[in-house]
């Protein structure tokens, strides 16, 4: 895969990864002692990791 495909893949999985993260946090809220008010910073961490991965695959230079 070249750089363009990697970047488009990272952009394509951003939404599903966020939905899985939020769903997991809500499930933890209902099934364990962890409340959503204590676990919401995980969302910020996941967003940051996704941004770092996007920057790891820079778009190819336009000629």
N, C-alpha and C positions, 0 to 999 in steps of 0.2 A: 504494500500500500504506500502511496506517496503522501506528501504532507497535506495535500488538499483533502484526500479521503479521511485522514486521521482527524483533521480539524472538523470536517462535517460530521464525522462519527461522534466526536465529543459534544458538538452542539445538538446532535440528535438525541443523545442519551441524557442530556441535562434535565429535561422535564420528567422522564420516567424515574430517574434517580431521586429527584426531589419528592415525587409522589410516594415512592417507596419509603423514603426517610420520614416523611410526615405521617404516613400510615403506621409505620413502626412505632413512632413516638406516641401516637394516639392509642395504639394497642397496649403499649407499656402503661399509659395513663389509666387504662381500664382494668388491666390484669395484674398490676404490681403496685408496690408502694411508691414508685416514681410517678410524680405528677407532671403534666405537660409544662407547668410553670417552672419546673426544675430542669427539664430536659430540652427546652426550646433552643438553647445555644448550639445544640448539635446541628440545627439547620444552618446556622452561620458557618460552622466548620465545614459542612458538606459543600456549601456554596463556594467557600474559599478553596477547597480541594479541587472542585470542578474548574474554577478559574485558573488554578495553577496547572492543571492538566491541559487546558486549552492553550496556555502560553508555552507549554512544552512542545506543542506541535504548531509552530508558526505557519502562517499562510505563505505559499511560495511567492517570490517576487514577481510582479507584473512586468512584462517587457513590452 
